[in-house]
Amino acid sequence: MTARRRLRRADVACGHGRRSSSRLFRAARGAALVAALATLLGAVAALAGSEAYAQDGERFVSLKAERANLRVGPGRRYPIEWVYTRPGLPLLVIANFDQWRWVRDHEGTKGWMHKSLLSVHRTVLIMEGVQTVHERPLSGSPAVLRAEAGVIANLLACEEGWCRIALAGEEGWVRETALWGVKPPPP
């Protein structure tokens, strides 16, 4: 038996044979894939920073599609980070890149969405508890209806801290602070 064979037998006896080396290879390959993905995401971020542009500042839009993919980059080849299934959901457009919009939802999730999935129709999301929709923009005004947090309504107008919304065939006023989709949040 040669020294080489003895070494291999010793390696196998200690658990350093082919199985552990293939595990090490798989782990190294996984680490390399993670590093490549991190580099790719860094390149997307650099691309977004240099070539993405804000058009007329941040603005709200609504989700037009029944099903919309939020991607990690501006293109169909980028992985899907989130799938939205609530048509009418208000989204904040932060920047544009070609046919893609970098958007943010009410929970702070950001990503890229194709412009064909979005509508300029303005909607708002009730954010705080159950809100009374008033007949006029006054706290003591008669109630038209009540809306729970998470309900989407059409935005008609806003004035002096109140917004007129349309919901369930009714129109009324709600405090602006109870809605997401009216004004972009401060940076």
N, C-alpha and C positions, 0 to 999 in steps of 0.2 A: 504494500500500500504506500503510495507516495505521500509526501507532506501535504500536497494539495488536497488529496482525498481526505486525509485526516482532518484538515482544517474544515472542510465542508461538513464532515460528520459532526465535528465539534460545534459548528455553527447551528446545525439542525438540532442537536441535542440541547443547545442553549436557547433555541427558539429564534435563531437569526437566519433561517433558511429562506426558501423562495416565497413562502406565504407571507412572512413579515416584510420581506423586501417588496412584494407586490402591494402590501398595505401601505408601506412608505411611499411607493411610487404613486398610488392613488391619492394619498394625502398631499403629496407635492403637486400632483396635477390639479387637485381641487384648489390648493392655495394659489397656483398659477392662474386658474380660471377666475378666482375671486379678485386677484390683482388686476387681471385684464379687464374685468367688469368695472372695477373701481376706476381704472384709467379711462375707460369708455365713458363712464358717467362724468368724470372730470372734464373730458373733452366736450361732452354735451353742455355742461355748465359753462365752460369757457365760450362755446359757440353761442349759447343763449345770451351770455353777457355781452358779447361783441357784436352779434348780428341780429339778435332779437331787438325789437324796438317797441316802444310804447306809442300808440296812436291815439292822440287826443287824451292822454292820461288814462288812468284806470277807469273802467266803466263796468256796469252790471249788464248781464245778459241772462237769458234763461235757457234751460236745457230743452231742446226741441224734440230730441229722439226718445223713443221708448227705452232704448238701451244704448248707453254711450260709454266708450272706453276712455279712461284717463291713463295716459302713457307717460313713461319717464323721460321721453324725448320727443321732439317734433317730427314724427314720421311713423308709418305703420310697422316699420321694422323694429321699433323699440318695444320693450316689454310693457304689458298692461299692468298698471299699479292698482287700479280700482275700476269697478264697473258700476255705473249709475243707472238706476231704473225708475227714476221719478221725473217724468216730464214736467216742465215748469219750474224745476228747482233753480233758484237764482244762483248765479256764479259770477265772480269778479274776474274780469279779464285784466291781467297784469301786463302782458306783453304779447306781441305778434311775431311770428316767424313764418313767412310765406303763407300757406293756407292753414297754419296751426296757431292756436291761441293757448297761452300759458294762463291757466285759470286757478282760482282758489275757491274752495267751498266754505260754508259757514263754520265748519270744524277746523279750518286752517289747512286742510289737505291741498297740496299744489301739484299740478301736472299739466301735461299737454293734451289738448283736445282739438280735433279737426273742426274747422269753422262750420261745416255742413251740419254738425250736431247741435249748433247753438242758434238761438233766435234773439233778435233785438227787443222782443216783447218783454216788458218789465214785470217782474213778479217779486214778491217778498215772502219771507218765511217768518211765521210767528215764533219768537224765540223764548219768551218768558211765560211760563205757566199758562193759565187760562186768561185770555184777554177779552174785555168787553169792547165790542164794536159799537161806537156811539153814532147817533143820528147827526150830530154836529161836532165840531172840534172843541168840545168842552167836557171836562170831567163829569159835570152834573147833567149832561145831556142824556135823553132817554136811550136805552140800549136797543140796538137793532138785532144783534145776535152775539154769541160768545164763541171764541175760537181757541182751541187748545194749541200748545206748543207743537211745532212741526207741521202745522197746516200751511199750505201754499195759497196765496191770494194774489190777484192781479193788482198792480199798483196803478192808481189813476192820477194822483197828485199829492204834493206835500206842501204844507205851509205852517210856519210858526210852531214847529215841533210836533205836528200832527200829520198823518198821511191818510188819504182817502183810498180805500181798497174796495174791491169787488170780490165777493165770496158767496157761494151757494145761492146765486141769484139776487143777493142783497148788496147794497153799497153802504159804507159807513166809514167812520174815522177811528183810528187807533194811534196811540202815542208812537212817535217815530222810534223812540228808544226800545220799544218792544219788538221791532222788526229788523231782520237782516235782509239787505238787498237795496237799501235806500242810499246810503253814503258809504264810500270806501272807508274801511277802518283806518285809524291813524297808523303810521309806520312803526 
